[in-house]
Amino acid sequence: METRGNKRTIQGVVVSNKMDKTVVVLTERLVKHPKFHKYLRQHKKYKAHDENNGCNIGDTVLIVESRPLSKEKRWQVREILERVK
């Protein structure tokens, strides 16, 4: 898979692989509260294209931004960083 330009990459955990060639990836980031200066965890789910259906639930993956592949899919799985045991 070749990429053009600078595409965003995000690391996350696969929470669902029930769809064909699609996985749902949960990402987490820390955001500092503007008033209380406390760090909060924010979660977001992304649907990503998995061409070989190689991802399982619990795998840590790296996803990269891509063109719209369906109504909600705008990401592709670049690599599986860690497999679940």
N, C-alpha and C positions, 0 to 999 in steps of 0.2 A: 504494500500500500504506500504510494507516494503522496506527499503532502506539498502543497504550494503555499509559500508565504509563512507567516507566523500564525499557527493555529493554537487555540487554547488547549491545554491538556489538564485533566483532572484525575486524581486518584480516588478510588472509592471501593466499596464492598458490594458484591452482587447479592441482591436480596430476592430476586425472582428470575427464573429462567424457563418459565412455562410456555412462553411464546416461541414460535419458530423463528430462529435467527435473530432474536431480540432478547436482551437482558435488561433488568432494571438495576441501576447502580445507585447506591445511597452514598452521598458525600457529606462531609462534615467540615465546618470551618469555625474559627473563633472570631467573634466580633466584640469589640470593646463598647460597652454602654457609654453614651456620651455624658450622662449626668453622674452615674454612680461609679464609673471607671472599673466596672467588673466585666470580666470576659464571659461571654455567653456562647454556647454551642448552637450553631444553626445547621439544620439538616436540609438537604434537598435531594430529590430523586430525579435521575435522568434515564431515559430509554436510549439504549445504545445498540448498534448493529453488531451482531456476532455471527460472522459468515459461516464458521465451521461448527456452531453450537458447541464450542469447547469449554465454555464457562459453567461452573457449578455454583450453587448457593454457598456463600462464605468466601469465595475467591476474592483476592485483592487484585483489581485491574486498573489499567491506565487507559482512559478514554480520551479521544481527540475530536475536536469540533469538525463537522463536515457539512456538506450541502443537505438540505432537507430530503430525507429518504422516505418519510411517510408523514402523517399528520402530526405526530409527536416526536419522531426520531430525528435528531440532529447531531448525533454523536456516533462514533465507531470505536470498537474495542481495538486498541493498538497492541497491547500485550497483557498477558496474565503475569502479574508480579509475584504472587504467592498463591499456591493452591491449598485448599482446605484438606485436612487429613481425615 
